[in-house]
Amino acid sequence: MAILLTDYPDILEELGNDASAVLEANWHEAARVFSKRGLEAYLEGARSLKSLGRGIDLVFSFIEAAPHVAREIGEQAVFEMLSTAIRMFSKTSAEVLVLFFSTAPIVAQRLGEIELFRGYLLLLDQLLAQAPRGVRPMLGKIEVLLEQMTLGGLRRWANWGISAYRNDFTAQAEFFGLETPQALAVLQQEHRGILFVDVQRRLNMYLRALWGRDFFLRPTSGDFESRTGYRPYIEGYFIFVPDAYDDVVLGEDKIPALEVYRAAVAHAAAHVAESHFDTRFELATPLKRLWIGVLEDARVETLAGQKFPGLLPLWTRLCRTAAVLEAAADARLGALAERAAYALLDPDYQDAHPLVERARAGFAEILAATEDPYGAVMTLAEELAERSKELGLEFSAQKDQPSSPYRDDNRLLWTAAAKGDAVDILSGGQPQVRKYVNLMEMINAVDVEFAGDDAQEIWVLATEFFDDEGNSLNAKEGKEPVAQPVSYSEWDYQTQLERPLWTTVYEKRPKMGDSKEIDALLEQHKPLVQKIGKMIEAIQPQGVVRTRKVEDGDDIDINAAILAMTDIRMGQQPDPRIGIRTRLHIRDLSVTLLIDLSESTNDKLRSRSEGDVTVLQLAREAAVLLAGALDRIGDPFMLCGFDSNGRHDVEFYTFKSFDMPYDDKVKGRLAGMTGKLSTRMGAALRHAGHLMEQHPSQKKLLILLTDGEPADNDVRDPQYLRFDTKRAVEELARKGIRTFCLSLDPYADEYVSRIFGQSNYLVLDHVDSLPLKLPQLYVSMTKS
């Protein structure tokens, strides 16, 4: 269903007529490139910029630029650009911010990759801190600069200007505006032969014409490498190549930069087609890896050359490095490896060194070993490594590496692909397919009956089939996919503005434990359970409640009315409260218990007589007792937990949802709780609030159980996440959700009151009283 601009009347009203007109003109493109949440964040970003009060041009430039940036390198780049602009707000003028937004599409197009765009944003931060007068002129010339330099070249050019004119503001502005001979000279020095962005389309078509399939090329910047360049590499589905190449001069042979690019991407594509990770290579020493790389590079190039003979001459030209041309004068091990690599490609090359001769003689055996070529590669590499030691050749893993400009670093061979790499990289992804089949298809074709979360296709019986124990086979087959990741904004207290879509929450399926452990726990705490039961019985029941002695009641209290008439006849002042008020009392309340599952919950306490007990065990006991109380009262409730590993990975576990019965399955999930990673509290609270909004109830209560303050591994400022959590609590309050914090941190008084408010927190002095305290707290908070 199409998302219409008229669906957001409040934002349009705040932006005003002029900005709304610009937004309407750009809405079609924005709706095409942004997701639904991205569109909402896009509009919130425009509203935030309007609230800065720096003029309407700032809002116009953002509205116009953001869709183009998202189209080039993704919507995440837009929100990082907006976050950078918010940081720049207090350091520069509105005109510079307008120029920053208006040039962003050009920068995104020239850089072509979000990581490089992030590097550009960091460069602007550096420039504002060290040479603020240079930002405006540099932005004015950014298209010219990026047409001739890579991001690394731009950074070196800017650093030269910063160092030379740190205290001369006039010269600073002239340098960054390309108005001085020094600026042009440094620009010429950093000028590269061909930039990747200028040839990317041609390279993609080149590989498709050769292999008949698509390869995914990405640029990467060599900021920290030498001026001569660095090596390509393969990671996941992507081939990363330098963002620029210069012409290569080898003796009298000058090879154009475009030919170097073609050789590099063709070599990497040959690896993708013919090579794979092998466990025998993973534990190899650096010396063995040197020879493995030489042999495997030659193997894949020979196989590719048999299919495409025109590639071998190109690779052979680039293999004639300085080490090959000066063979007699250079006996380094790295140079010998380069000579061996050239000898394996060029049969006419003559080299009498024993290592080169042995590599050439053994290479034929590798080509002949079609069943297990890597076994032959490993055998010959081990032999060459031993001979290198016998000859007394010194080896340095950093220096003695082949210097062929087009060959990759071979990490594909000894680095196993991460489990999360097996994802669809196309826009939108591929949904999990559920196919309905008959019984015979299921029996004859299915190898794995119980598929996991990552199964691409799950077969389901069109009709029910039960095993000998009466269990449905359809109930056992693959689980429904976990919910899609959800992004939330985060509050930056320094700029007093939100960072749109800054954190990502992943709903993870909880691990299952043994539900019998929970039953044993309840038996162990039987006196507590009985005590909590008595508290529950004391809660005011549901039904009709009559309140006497009121003035404006729904009915007359006859006894009170007679007493009032008696007072009047005796000449005394009567009591006017002769009414009875009747109301229907219904406990329309839903509650969520959100448990902090960070690594610190594994810490042990020594306050119990029965031995060491961890904070996590106490939290589990408290959750079990509270769940029992809630189940007995009849209030709908949800049990959740969270941890985090940076802003892009906030893990959220739902042990029991509102609609789920409190049964052995929930108890098993509670038994399987584990503590790990960090505590990004604001994102978890927002997601819990989002889930609570979907459950209709008059009152909503969110109880947070934590043993420490908000913290994460990508945040150094301790105040940042505290203010964000406070903001999240305020957002939930506006939605009608009350948040209460039960803290086990003895030092929490220093910060928890500022986050949750004076009456919305409790710090436990004795942590081991938590299992009893949590149900008591809930009962006392919800009596009325």
Secondary structure, DSSP 8 states (H G I E B T S, - for coil): ----GGG-HHHHHHHHHHHHHHHHHHHHHHHHHS-HHHHHHHHHHHHHHHHTTS-HHHHHHHHHHHHHHHHHH-HHHHHHHHHHHHHHTTTS-HHHHHHHHHHHHHHHHHH-SHHHHHHHHHHHHHHHHH-GGGHHHHHHTHHHHHHH--HHHHHHHHHHHHHHSSS-HHHHHHHHTT-SHHHHHHHHHH--SEEHHHHHHHHHHHHHHHHSS--EEEEE--TTSBTTB---EEETTEEEEESEE--EEETTEEE-HHHHHHHHHHHHHHHHHH----HHHHT--HHHHHHHHHHHHHHHHHHHHHH-TTHHHHHHHHH--HHHHTGGG---HHHHHHHHHHHHH-TT-----HHHHHHHHHHHHHHH--S-HHHHHHHHHHHHHHHHHHTT----TTTSS---TT----HHHHS---GGG-S--STT----EEEEE-HHHHHHH-S-SS--TT-SEEEEESS--B-TTS-BHHHHS--------EEEEEEETTTTEEEEEEEEEEEE------HHHHHHHHHHTHHHHHHHHHHHHTS--SEEEEEEEESS-SEE-HHHHHHHHHHHHTT-------EEEEEEE---EEEEEEEE--GGGG-EE--STTS-EEHHHHHHHHHHHHHHHHHHHT--EEEEEEEESSTT-EEEEEEE-TTS--SHHHHHHHHT----SBB-HHHHHHHHHHHHHTS--SEEEEEEEESS--B-TT---HHHHHHHHHHHHHHHHHTTEEEEEEE--TTGGGTHHHHH-TTSEEE-SSGGGHHHHHHHHHHHHT--
